[in-house]
């Protein structure tokens, strides 16, 4: 099922234009917009190793290969970046092989050891028939890897021995490039060029104090839960969360009918973590409801400090949109290792925003990504607790019991065929809907207690 689009002109802009008349000036954010510039270096990979020994008449192959087919880049100095990933032309082509990178730290001027990049990432995406996949911009991509501020890179991509050919004479996808993402830290002005963008809207105009049109639209989607231009949505106790939900529902919800809404956690907004709103598509995409929450890990590594989480998010967002061709950040929410909750895809934290997180099951669901990789590493208790708090609130808005089951219709994937009705836990792991390692064995093992904790926070018997 395709999600429906809400015009930012017809919905969000109306709220933007009305709000300055209703809200006192102190409720607005600072008068100068703070959006990091950010940049993406996209460097094509070239054949190295055995594949470089070409035999006439057999492009890309060696008569006596000394090893697997390999593409990459030799060590080189580049502009500063903090996150890496590899992309290729055809989103339907799988990269069957191994991707490794080495990077040079700006702070220490030393090179890291070789680090593996998670290859299987296509399952973190829009459903096969979604409008988001029909844009012509979507590309195949590895998971991104956070490496910290770096100014040198070396990369190698080795095809798996015996892997099927992806094209004539090659077992690797065509058009492979390494993406080097700088999250940015400045507050520039000007228009966007797509790859290296500034903060302004199409005309560079401020439509409210400190806000471009795109910023105001994204912020207005969270009214009345937060003021226009807010950097965060404040936490509320259970009673106030219920009252807030009733007020925001405009008569569709009553306190008597919705007793199981958990306390709302503090949520850092897109403005709070510095999302460049000029990158995403303008309209917001919604689904019908939220029946289930899928828990993910970002697979971007654990080598970040909590203070760096906003920069990690800006990098992931840029990688999703600029490098991978998605309409916006893929997940509805993100949680860092210290338990801070962040707004993800634009459209309103309390609304059923259509994400691109669990291929086949994005309709009527939400996706929560815990920043890090939890295949072998245990997730921090603060992060697991934050997932319970977030789901207690958001699922409660839609009357869902975190311990219950929900029936979702598959949009197509490698685990369930398109059209099949599937019974799943209301709080599920990504692997429940798609054959994948996500959210990692260690985080997946925490989901049973997360369901119990979430239901307790809702006040369920």
FENVEN-V712236 format. One record per pair of residues at least 12 apart in sequence whose C-alpha atoms are under 8 Angstrom apart, sorted by the first residue. I is the first residue (numbers start at 0). J is the second residue. If there is no record, write none. Layout:
i: <I I>
j: <J J>
This chain:
i: <0 0 0 0 1 1 1 1 1 2 2 2 2 2 2 2 3 3 3 4 4 4 4 5 5 5 5 6 6 6 7 7 7 7 11 11 11 11 11 12 12 12 14 15 15 15 15 15 18 19 22 26 26 26 27 27 27 27 27 28 28 28 28 28 28 29 29 30 30 30 31 31 31 32 32 32 32 32 33 33 33 33 34 34 34 34 34 34 34 34 34 34 35 35 35 35 35 35 35 35 35 35 35 36 36 36 36 36 36 36 36 36 36 36 37 37 37 37 37 37 37 37 38 38 38 38 38 38 38 39 39 39 39 39 39 39 39 39 40 40 40 40 41 41 41 41 42 42 42 43 43 43 43 44 44 44 44 44 44 44 45 45 45 46 46 46 46 47 47 47 47 48 48 48 48 48 49 49 49 49 49 49 49 50 50 50 50 50 52 57 58 58 59 59 60 60 67 67 67 67 68 68 68 68 68 69 69 69 69 70 70 70 71 71 71 71 72 72 72 73 73 73 74 74 74 74 75 75 75 76 76 76 77 77 77 78 78 79 79 79 79 79 79 80 80 80 80 80 80 80 80 81 81 81 81 81 81 81 81 81 81 82 82 82 82 82 82 82 82 82 82 83 83 83 83 83 83 83 83 84 84 84 84 84 84 84 84 84 84 85 85 85 85 85 85 85 85 86 86 86 86 86 86 86 86 86 86 86 87 87 87 87 87 87 87 87 88 88 88 88 88 88 89 89 89 89 89 90 90 90 90 90 91 92 92 92 93 93 93 94 94 94 94 94 95 95 95 95 95 95 96 96 96 96 96 96 97 97 97 97 97 97 97 98 98 98 98 98 98 98 98 99 99 99 99 99 99 99 100 100 100 100 100 100 100 100 101 101 101 101 101 102 102 102 102 102 102 103 103 103 103 104 104 104 104 104 105 105 105 106 106 110 116 116 116 116 117 117 117 117 118 118 118 119 119 119 120 120 120 121 121 121 122 122 122 122 122 123 123 123 123 123 124 124 124 124 124 125 125 125 125 125 125 125 126 126 126 126 126 126 126 126 127 127 127 127 127 128 131 131 132 136 136 136 137 137 137 138 138 138 139 140 142 142 142 143 143 143 143 144 144 144 145 145 145 145 145 146 147 147 154 158 158 178 178 180 180 180 181 182 182 182 182 182 183 186 188 189 190 190 191 191 193 193 194 196 196 197 197 198 198 198 198 199 199 200 200 200 201 209 210 213 213 213 214 214 214 215 215 217 217 217 217 217 218 218 218 218 220 220 220 220 221 221 221 221 223 224 224 228 229 229 229 230 230 230 230 230 230 231 231 231 231 231 232 232 232 232 233 233 233 233 234 234 234 234 234 235 235 235 235 236 236 236 237 237 237 237 237 238 239 240 240 240 240 240 241 241 241 241 241 242 244 257 257 257 258 258 259 259 259 259 259 260 260 260 260 260 260 260 260 260 261 261 261 261 261 261 261 261 261 262 262 262 262 262 263 263 263 264 264 264 264 264 265 265 266 266 266 266 267 267 267 267 268 268 269 269 269 269 272 272 272 272 272 273 273 274 274 275 278 278 278 278 279 279 279 279 280 280 283 283 283 284 284 284 285 285 285 285 285 286 286 286 286 286 287 287 287 288 288 288 288 289 289 289 289 289 289 290 290 290 290 290 290 290 290 290 291 291 291 291 291 291 291 291 291 291 292 292 292 292 292 292 292 292 292 293 293 293 293 293 293 293 293 293 294 294 294 294 294 294 294 294 294 295 295 295 295 295 295 295 295 295 296 296 296 296 296 296 296 296 296 296 297 297 297 297 297 297 298 298 298 298 298 299 299 299 300 300 300 301 301 301 305 305 305 308 315 316 316 327 327 328 328 328 328 329 329 329 329 329 330 330 330 330 330 330 330 330 330 331 331 331 331 331 331 331 331 331 331 332 332 332 332 333 333 333 333 334 334 334 334 334 334 334 335 335 335 335 336 336 336 336 336 336 336 337 337 337 338 338 338 338 338 339 339 340 340 349 349 351 351 351 352 353 354 357 357 357 358 358 358 358 358 359 359 359 359 359 359 359 360 360 360 360 360 362 363 367 369 372 372 373 373 373 373 373 374 374 374 374 374 374 374 375 375 375 376 377 377 378 378 383 383 384 386 387 387 387 387 388 388 390 390 391 391 391 391 392 395 399 400 400 401 401 401 401 401 401 401 402 402 402 402 402 402 403 403 404 404 404 404 405 405 405 405 406 406 406 406 407 407 407 407 408 408 409 412 413 413 414 414 414 415 415 426 426 427 428 428>
j: <128 129 362 410 128 129 130 286 362 129 284 285 286 287 353 362 284 285 286 282 283 284 285 282 283 284 285 281 282 283 216 281 282 283 215 216 217 219 220 215 216 219 219 207 215 216 219 227 227 207 226 226 227 229 208 226 227 228 229 208 209 227 228 229 230 208 209 208 209 210 208 209 210 186 198 209 210 211 185 186 198 273 184 185 186 187 197 198 270 273 274 275 182 183 184 185 186 187 197 198 273 274 275 182 183 184 185 186 187 195 196 197 198 275 180 181 182 183 184 195 196 197 180 181 182 183 194 195 196 178 179 180 181 194 195 317 321 322 78 178 179 180 176 177 178 179 176 177 178 174 175 176 177 70 71 72 174 175 176 177 70 71 72 68 69 70 71 68 69 70 71 65 66 68 69 70 61 64 65 66 67 68 69 64 67 68 69 70 64 168 167 168 168 169 168 169 157 158 159 160 157 158 169 170 171 155 156 157 158 155 156 157 153 154 155 156 153 154 155 152 153 154 151 152 153 154 151 152 153 150 151 152 150 151 152 150 151 105 148 149 150 151 181 147 148 149 150 179 180 181 182 145 146 147 148 149 179 180 181 182 314 143 144 145 146 147 179 180 181 311 314 143 144 145 146 177 178 179 180 116 140 141 142 143 144 177 178 179 318 140 141 142 143 175 176 177 178 138 139 140 141 174 175 176 177 178 322 323 138 139 140 172 173 174 175 176 138 139 172 173 174 175 137 138 139 172 173 121 137 138 139 140 139 139 165 172 119 139 172 118 119 158 171 172 118 158 159 162 170 171 118 156 157 158 159 162 115 116 118 156 157 158 159 115 116 117 118 154 155 156 157 113 114 115 116 154 155 156 113 114 115 116 152 153 154 155 113 114 152 153 154 146 149 150 151 152 153 149 150 151 152 147 148 149 150 151 148 149 150 148 149 151 141 142 143 144 141 142 143 298 140 141 142 141 142 435 140 141 142 139 140 141 356 357 358 433 435 329 355 356 357 358 329 355 356 357 358 354 355 356 357 358 359 361 355 357 358 359 360 361 410 411 358 359 410 411 412 410 325 326 325 323 324 325 323 324 325 322 323 324 323 323 297 298 299 298 299 315 318 298 299 300 299 300 302 303 311 302 302 303 177 170 171 318 322 314 317 318 314 310 311 313 314 317 310 198 203 203 202 203 277 278 278 321 321 277 278 275 277 211 275 276 277 211 277 212 213 277 277 228 228 276 277 281 228 270 276 227 228 269 276 345 346 347 268 269 270 347 345 346 347 348 346 347 348 349 247 243 247 270 268 270 271 267 268 269 270 271 272 265 266 267 268 271 265 266 267 268 263 264 265 266 262 263 264 265 266 262 263 264 265 261 262 263 260 261 262 263 457 262 262 260 261 262 263 392 254 257 258 260 261 254 396 395 396 398 457 458 395 398 457 458 459 391 392 393 394 395 396 398 457 458 388 391 392 393 395 453 456 457 458 388 391 392 456 457 388 389 392 340 385 388 389 392 339 340 339 340 341 342 339 340 341 342 341 342 341 342 343 345 309 310 312 313 341 309 313 313 316 313 317 320 321 327 320 326 327 328 326 327 345 346 352 346 352 353 346 350 351 352 353 351 352 353 362 363 351 362 363 351 363 364 397 351 363 364 365 394 397 363 364 394 397 399 405 406 407 425 363 364 365 394 399 405 424 425 426 427 364 365 366 367 390 394 425 426 427 357 364 365 366 367 426 427 428 429 366 367 368 369 426 427 428 429 438 366 367 368 369 428 429 437 438 439 368 369 370 371 372 373 437 438 439 442 368 369 370 371 372 438 370 371 372 373 437 370 371 372 370 371 372 370 371 372 335 336 337 335 328 328 329 344 345 343 344 345 355 343 344 354 355 356 343 344 354 355 356 365 366 367 368 343 344 345 348 352 353 354 365 366 367 344 366 367 368 367 368 369 370 367 368 369 370 382 385 386 369 370 371 382 369 370 371 378 379 381 382 379 381 382 381 382 383 384 385 382 385 385 389 393 396 363 364 365 365 365 366 429 432 433 410 411 412 432 433 409 410 411 412 417 432 433 407 408 409 410 432 407 407 386 382 438 439 438 439 440 441 442 436 437 438 439 440 441 442 439 440 441 441 441 442 441 442 445 449 449 449 449 450 452 453 453 456 426 453 453 454 456 457 457 457 425 425 454 424 425 426 450 451 453 454 424 425 426 450 451 454 424 425 422 423 424 425 422 423 424 425 420 421 422 423 420 421 422 423 420 421 421 433 433 434 432 433 434 432 433 446 450 446 443 446>
